[in-house]
Amino acid sequence: MVGPGRPLFVLFGSSIVQFSFSNGGWGAILADVYARKVLDLLTPSFRSAMPPMQALVELLPEVQSAVSSMRDWQTVHSSGHLAGLKDAAVQPSLVIVYFGGNDSMGSHSSGLGPHVPLPEYIENMRKIGTHLKNLSEKTRIIFLTNPPVNEELIHRTQSDGIHLSSEGSKILVAEIIKILKEAVWKPSLYWKSMPTEFSEDSPYDVVALNGVSTINISNLTTHREIQWD
């Protein structure tokens, strides 16, 4: 666990992240699975991998004054301005990153639009990954790739041909949980391996049928449509 109390999870990406808490989205599912196990699920979201590089600076006031443009990013890394961030009380235990859907759109003759050339996109993602790795030795990162174009599945797994439907979200959550279960990270970020806060038996719990004891429902999962592994 990084910092005091429960660990912090961050979902960082485009509108795939922004909409992940709507209509049975994958962010909402993860928030339910990890309820009372993580401190929070933060969801900073942007259209492409370019604005996030600026946002990473804006979200970190310690380095904001040292960076005046995207081209200054490497200077910040090499000059050691990020060193103090490792000593912050709370750093993310897990960051899930998704970018590329907007960046990969075809370029427009006007030069407008979200298109980012592939080499530039790769470099932006490398910088994001490098920065996140520098936050803490215990910060774990999962990069999500763009889903392949599949005409047969597109209407079942995507709500509008781009964003994940509830069905697509279930597939993604299953893969994320599988990664967290199989990872050999210490401490484990697999939900069944993490303690539930305030899970002790209490006289204020629901009274059992025998009328003399209570039922601890801290880890109750019967409300879930899917019983996640």
CORRAVEN-V902543 format. One record per residue. N is the residue number from 1. D_FIRST is the distance of its C-alpha to the first C-alpha in whole Angstrom. Layout:
# CORRAVEN-V902543
<<N	D_FIRST> <N	D_FIRST>>
This chain:
# CORRAVEN-V902543
<<1	0> <2	4> <3	6> <4	8> <5	8> <6	7> <7	6> <8	9> <9	11> <10	14> <11	18> <12	20> <13	23> <14	27> <15	29> <16	27> <17	24> <18	26> <19	28> <20	25> <21	25> <22	28> <23	31> <24	28> <25	26> <26	23> <27	21> <28	22> <29	22> <30	18> <31	18> <32	19> <33	18> <34	14> <35	16> <36	14> <37	11> <38	10> <39	11> <40	13> <41	15> <42	17> <43	20> <44	22> <45	25> <46	28> <47	31> <48	30> <49	28> <50	30> <51	29> <52	26> <53	26> <54	28> <55	25> <56	22> <57	24> <58	25> <59	22> <60	21> <61	24> <62	23> <63	25> <64	27> <65	30> <66	30> <67	30> <68	33> <69	34> <70	32> <71	34> <72	32> <73	29> <74	29> <75	31> <76	27> <77	25> <78	28> <79	28> <80	25> <81	25> <82	21> <83	20> <84	19> <85	17> <86	14> <87	14> <88	13> <89	11> <90	9> <91	9> <92	9> <93	7> <94	10> <95	14> <96	17> <97	20> <98	23> <99	27> <100	30> <101	32> <102	34> <103	34> <104	36> <105	38> <106	42> <107	43> <108	46> <109	49> <110	48> <111	45> <112	43> <113	40> <114	37> <115	38> <116	36> <117	38> <118	36> <119	35> <120	34> <121	32> <122	30> <123	30> <124	28> <125	26> <126	25> <127	25> <128	22> <129	20> <130	21> <131	19> <132	16> <133	16> <134	16> <135	14> <136	11> <137	11> <138	8> <139	9> <140	11> <141	14> <142	17> <143	21> <144	23> <145	27> <146	30> <147	31> <148	35> <149	38> <150	39> <151	42> <152	42> <153	38> <154	38> <155	39> <156	37> <157	34> <158	34> <159	36> <160	38> <161	38> <162	34> <163	32> <164	30> <165	32> <166	30> <167	31> <168	30> <169	27> <170	26> <171	27> <172	24> <173	22> <174	23> <175	22> <176	19> <177	18> <178	20> <179	18> <180	14> <181	16> <182	18> <183	15> <184	14> <185	11> <186	8> <187	6> <188	9> <189	9> <190	12> <191	13> <192	15> <193	12> <194	10> <195	11> <196	13> <197	13> <198	17> <199	18> <200	20> <201	24> <202	26> <203	30> <204	29> <205	28> <206	31> <207	34> <208	34> <209	38> <210	39> <211	39> <212	37> <213	34> <214	31> <215	29> <216	25> <217	24> <218	21> <219	20> <220	23> <221	24> <222	28> <223	28> <224	26> <225	29> <226	27> <227	25> <228	22> <229	22>>
